[in-house]
Amino acid sequence: MTDKYSFGLVGYPLEHSLSPLIHSAALQALDLQGEYRLYPIEDEQGLPGLIKQLRQGALQGLNVTIPYKRYVLELMDVLTPSAQSIGAVNTISYQQNQLVGANTDTGGFLADLRRMGWFPKADRLRHALVLGAGGSARAVVYTLTQQGWYLTVAARRREQAEDLAKSSREAALSEGDQISVEGIQMEKASLSRLTPPADLIINTTPLGMSPQNNSSPWPSDLALPPQAAVYDLAYNPAETLLLRTAREAGLRTASGLGMLVEQAALSFEIWTGLPAPRTEMHTSLTAFQRGAR
């Protein structure tokens, strides 16, 4: 165990991030010395120098967020099986003289779905619509296909959605599995033609996240499927425009706060080898939300 931990988050922009709050609470709860810093890098050329600090021991752990989850793949020495299958890394550690890229988004998302009971019923296939095709979308697609869901991926650029769908199917086939994933364009005409309608809609885009509070990935003139539950990976603000629209339509909703805490806890455990204090991590967010009102 190191005398003082130094963790961080790299991405851009990072003004919305609550990760320092969560990890600081974890360190304090376990009486560990350390810090968690934000590294807002606007240009990907700045990534290798930052990641090098892990090899040098200046950093003990690094989280990765938009837009670098796929870019850092080529900088890793080793990928965990889930990171390899997903094609995205959100957690980097240095173990046995190797940079190890992992993905804790999938475990975090799955844990939150289990907490809320949003699972497929045995009597029918469930259909999920994933908005966005970036690194977080890849984790969500991987998680849900592993649980037997049928997936549609929608992105502003249809080819990006189709590429994610194709790579997901190929990765599953290489492991001896067969999954159903298709890609469409994220626009009114394509979304309105979805059959069957989605049971679960997951927003993985930054639309609606601070500072884009007045944005939504869902067309304003298209009604949400009446039977759908809506999950937004954004967590700041606590209720995005998409979630507010869904709530006002009488749908079940959830923000990404639960996933945020769980993926952070899994990262913390990778870096320290200690059980993460999840209760204190959740409490830190509850206190923050009360203060932000």
C-alpha positions as CSV (number, residue, x, y, z in Angstrom):
1,M,0.0,0.0,0.0
2,T,1.4,3.4,-1.0
3,D,1.8,6.2,1.6
4,K,-0.2,8.6,-0.5
5,Y,-2.5,7.9,-3.4
6,S,-2.8,10.2,-6.5
7,F,-5.8,9.4,-8.7
8,G,-7.3,11.5,-11.5
9,L,-9.8,11.8,-14.4
10,V,-8.8,12.7,-17.9
11,G,-11.3,14.0,-20.5
12,Y,-12.8,17.2,-21.9
13,P,-14.7,19.0,-20.7
14,L,-14.7,18.1,-17.0
15,E,-16.4,21.0,-15.2
16,H,-19.4,18.7,-14.5
17,S,-17.5,15.9,-12.9
18,L,-18.3,14.7,-9.4
19,S,-15.6,12.1,-9.4
20,P,-13.3,14.1,-7.1
21,L,-16.1,14.3,-4.5
22,I,-16.7,10.5,-4.6
23,H,-13.1,9.4,-4.4
24,S,-12.2,11.9,-1.8
25,A,-15.0,10.5,0.4
26,A,-13.7,7.0,-0.2
27,L,-10.1,8.0,0.8
28,Q,-11.4,9.8,3.9
29,A,-13.6,6.9,4.9
30,L,-10.7,4.5,4.8
31,D,-8.3,7.0,6.5
32,L,-6.0,7.0,3.4
33,Q,-3.9,9.9,2.4
34,G,-4.4,11.0,-1.2
35,E,-6.1,13.1,-3.8
36,Y,-8.2,12.8,-6.9
37,R,-7.6,15.5,-9.6
38,L,-9.2,16.5,-12.8
39,Y,-7.1,16.6,-16.0
40,P,-9.0,18.5,-18.6
41,I,-7.0,17.8,-21.8
42,E,-8.5,19.4,-24.9
43,D,-6.1,17.7,-27.4
44,E,-5.4,13.9,-27.4
45,Q,-1.7,14.7,-27.9
46,G,-1.6,15.5,-24.2
47,L,-2.7,12.0,-23.2
48,P,0.6,10.0,-23.5
49,G,2.5,12.4,-21.2
50,L,-0.2,12.1,-18.5
51,I,-0.5,8.3,-18.8
52,K,3.3,8.1,-18.5
53,Q,3.0,9.4,-15.0
54,L,1.4,6.0,-14.1
55,R,4.6,4.2,-15.2
56,Q,6.7,6.7,-13.2
57,G,4.6,6.2,-10.1
58,A,3.4,9.8,-9.9
59,L,-0.2,8.5,-10.4
60,Q,-1.6,5.3,-9.0
61,G,-4.8,5.4,-11.0
62,L,-6.5,7.2,-13.8
63,N,-10.1,7.3,-15.0
64,V,-10.9,8.1,-18.6
65,T,-14.1,9.8,-19.9
66,I,-15.4,11.5,-23.1
67,P,-13.9,11.7,-25.6
68,Y,-10.9,9.5,-24.9
69,K,-12.2,6.0,-23.9
70,R,-11.4,4.5,-27.2
71,Y,-8.3,6.5,-28.0
72,V,-6.4,5.2,-25.0
73,L,-6.7,1.6,-26.1
74,E,-3.6,1.9,-28.2
75,L,-1.6,3.3,-25.2
76,M,-2.3,0.2,-23.0
77,D,0.0,-2.8,-22.6
78,V,-2.8,-5.1,-21.5
79,L,-6.6,-4.9,-21.7
80,T,-9.0,-6.8,-19.4
81,P,-11.4,-9.1,-21.2
82,S,-14.4,-6.7,-20.8
83,A,-12.4,-3.7,-22.1
84,Q,-11.2,-5.8,-25.0
85,S,-14.8,-6.9,-25.9
86,I,-16.2,-3.4,-25.4
87,G,-13.4,-1.6,-27.2
88,A,-13.2,1.2,-24.6
89,V,-11.3,1.9,-21.4
90,N,-12.4,4.0,-18.5
91,T,-9.9,2.8,-15.8
92,I,-6.1,2.6,-16.1
93,S,-3.7,1.1,-13.5
94,Y,-0.1,0.1,-13.5
95,Q,0.4,-3.5,-12.5
96,Q,3.5,-5.7,-12.8
97,N,5.2,-3.2,-15.0
98,Q,2.3,-3.0,-17.4
99,L,-0.4,-0.4,-18.1
100,V,-3.7,-2.2,-17.7
101,G,-6.8,-0.8,-19.3
102,A,-10.1,-1.9,-17.7
103,N,-13.8,-0.9,-18.1
104,T,-15.8,-0.5,-14.9
105,D,-18.7,1.2,-16.7
106,T,-20.3,-2.2,-17.5
107,G,-20.1,-3.4,-13.9
108,G,-21.4,0.0,-12.7
109,F,-24.3,0.0,-15.1
110,L,-25.3,-3.6,-14.4
111,A,-25.2,-3.0,-10.6
112,D,-27.6,0.0,-11.0
113,L,-30.0,-2.0,-13.2
114,R,-30.0,-4.7,-10.6
115,R,-30.7,-2.2,-7.8
116,M,-33.7,-0.9,-9.7
117,G,-35.0,-4.3,-11.0
118,W,-34.8,-3.2,-14.6
119,F,-34.2,-6.7,-16.1
120,P,-35.7,-8.7,-18.9
121,K,-38.7,-10.8,-18.1
122,A,-38.5,-14.5,-19.0
123,D,-41.6,-14.5,-21.0
124,R,-40.4,-12.1,-23.8
125,L,-37.5,-10.5,-25.4
126,R,-36.8,-7.0,-24.2
127,H,-35.8,-4.2,-26.5
128,A,-33.4,-1.4,-25.4
129,L,-32.6,1.7,-27.4
130,V,-29.1,3.2,-26.8
131,L,-28.7,6.9,-27.7
132,G,-25.1,7.5,-28.8
133,A,-22.3,5.3,-30.0
134,G,-19.2,6.4,-28.0
135,G,-17.2,4.6,-25.3
136,S,-20.1,4.6,-22.7
137,A,-22.5,3.3,-25.3
138,R,-20.2,0.4,-26.0
139,A,-20.2,-0.6,-22.3
140,V,-24.0,-0.4,-22.2
141,V,-24.4,-2.5,-25.3
142,Y,-22.0,-5.1,-24.0
143,T,-23.8,-5.2,-20.6
144,L,-27.4,-5.5,-22.0
145,T,-26.5,-8.1,-24.7
146,Q,-24.9,-10.2,-22.0
147,Q,-28.2,-10.1,-20.2
148,G,-30.2,-11.2,-23.3
149,W,-31.6,-7.8,-24.5
150,Y,-32.2,-7.0,-28.1
151,L,-30.5,-3.7,-28.9
152,T,-30.9,-0.7,-31.2
153,V,-28.1,1.9,-31.3
154,A,-28.9,5.4,-32.5
155,A,-26.3,8.0,-33.3
156,R,-26.3,11.3,-35.2
157,R,-24.1,9.7,-37.8
158,R,-25.8,6.4,-38.8
159,E,-22.5,4.9,-39.9
160,Q,-21.2,5.3,-36.3
161,A,-24.2,3.4,-34.9
162,E,-23.8,0.7,-37.5
163,D,-20.1,0.3,-36.8
164,L,-20.8,-0.2,-33.1
165,A,-23.6,-2.7,-33.9
166,K,-21.3,-4.6,-36.3
167,S,-18.3,-4.7,-33.9
168,S,-20.5,-5.8,-31.1
169,R,-21.9,-8.7,-33.1
170,E,-18.4,-9.7,-34.3
171,A,-17.0,-9.6,-30.7
172,A,-19.9,-11.8,-29.5
173,L,-19.4,-14.3,-32.4
174,S,-15.7,-14.6,-31.5
175,E,-16.7,-15.7,-28.1
176,G,-19.3,-18.2,-29.4
177,D,-22.3,-16.0,-28.8
178,Q,-24.9,-14.6,-31.1
179,I,-26.6,-11.2,-30.3
180,S,-29.1,-8.9,-32.0
181,V,-27.8,-5.3,-32.4
182,E,-28.7,-2.9,-35.1
183,G,-27.7,0.7,-35.8
184,I,-29.9,3.6,-37.0
185,Q,-29.7,7.4,-37.3
186,M,-30.7,9.4,-34.2
187,E,-33.5,11.4,-35.8
188,K,-37.3,11.5,-35.6
189,A,-38.1,9.4,-38.6
190,S,-35.9,6.5,-37.6
191,L,-36.8,6.6,-34.0
192,S,-40.5,6.7,-34.7
193,R,-40.3,3.5,-36.8
194,L,-38.7,1.3,-34.1
195,T,-40.5,-2.0,-33.9
196,P,-41.1,-3.2,-31.3
197,P,-41.0,0.1,-29.3
198,A,-38.2,0.3,-26.8
199,D,-38.7,-1.0,-23.2
200,L,-35.6,0.8,-22.0
201,I,-34.0,4.0,-23.4
202,I,-30.4,4.8,-22.3
203,N,-28.8,8.2,-23.1
204,T,-25.0,7.9,-23.4
205,T,-24.5,11.2,-25.2
206,P,-23.4,14.4,-23.4
207,L,-26.6,16.1,-24.5
208,G,-28.4,17.3,-21.3
209,M,-25.3,17.2,-19.2
210,S,-24.0,20.5,-17.8
211,P,-23.3,22.9,-19.4
212,Q,-25.7,21.6,-22.1
213,N,-28.6,21.6,-19.7
214,N,-31.2,22.7,-22.3
215,S,-30.3,19.9,-24.8
216,S,-31.8,16.5,-25.3
217,P,-31.0,13.7,-27.6
218,W,-34.7,12.9,-28.1
219,P,-36.6,14.9,-30.7
220,S,-38.9,17.4,-29.0
221,D,-41.8,16.7,-31.4
222,L,-41.7,12.9,-30.8
223,A,-43.5,11.2,-28.0
224,L,-41.5,8.7,-25.9
225,P,-42.7,5.1,-26.0
226,P,-45.4,4.8,-23.3
227,Q,-44.0,1.6,-21.8
228,A,-40.4,2.6,-21.7
229,A,-38.1,3.3,-18.7
230,V,-35.5,6.0,-19.4
231,Y,-32.0,6.0,-18.0
232,D,-29.6,8.9,-18.6
233,L,-25.9,8.3,-17.9
234,A,-25.6,12.1,-17.2
235,Y,-25.7,12.9,-13.5
236,N,-25.2,16.7,-13.4
237,P,-27.8,18.1,-13.4
238,A,-29.6,15.3,-11.4
239,E,-32.6,15.6,-13.8
240,T,-31.7,16.3,-17.4
241,L,-34.2,17.6,-19.9
242,L,-34.7,14.0,-21.2
243,L,-35.5,12.7,-17.7
244,R,-37.8,15.6,-17.0
245,T,-39.7,15.0,-20.3
246,A,-39.9,11.3,-19.4
247,R,-41.1,11.9,-15.9
248,E,-43.8,14.3,-17.0
249,A,-44.9,11.6,-19.4
250,G,-45.3,9.2,-16.5
251,L,-42.3,7.0,-17.3
252,R,-39.9,5.5,-14.9
253,T,-36.6,7.4,-14.9
254,A,-33.1,7.2,-13.4
255,S,-30.0,9.3,-13.7
256,G,-26.4,8.0,-13.9
257,L,-25.6,8.7,-10.3
258,G,-26.0,5.1,-9.2
259,M,-23.7,3.9,-12.1
260,L,-21.3,6.7,-11.3
261,V,-20.8,5.5,-7.8
262,E,-20.5,1.9,-8.6
263,Q,-18.0,2.3,-11.5
264,A,-16.0,4.6,-9.2
265,A,-16.0,2.0,-6.5
266,L,-14.8,-0.7,-8.9
267,S,-12.0,1.6,-10.1
268,F,-11.0,2.4,-6.5
269,E,-10.8,-1.3,-5.7
270,I,-8.5,-1.9,-8.7
271,W,-6.2,0.9,-7.7
272,T,-6.0,0.2,-3.9
273,G,-6.9,-3.5,-3.6
274,L,-9.3,-2.5,-0.8
275,P,-13.1,-2.8,-0.6
276,A,-14.6,0.5,-1.6
277,P,-16.8,2.2,1.1
278,R,-19.9,2.5,-1.1
279,T,-22.1,3.8,1.6
280,E,-19.9,6.8,2.2
281,M,-19.4,7.4,-1.5
282,H,-23.2,7.5,-2.0
283,T,-23.6,9.7,1.0
284,S,-21.1,12.3,-0.4
285,L,-23.4,12.7,-3.5
286,T,-26.5,12.9,-1.4
287,A,-24.9,15.8,0.6
288,F,-23.8,17.5,-2.6
289,Q,-27.3,17.3,-4.1
290,R,-28.9,18.8,-1.0
291,G,-26.4,21.7,-1.1
292,A,-27.0,22.3,-4.8
293,R,-30.7,22.8,-4.3
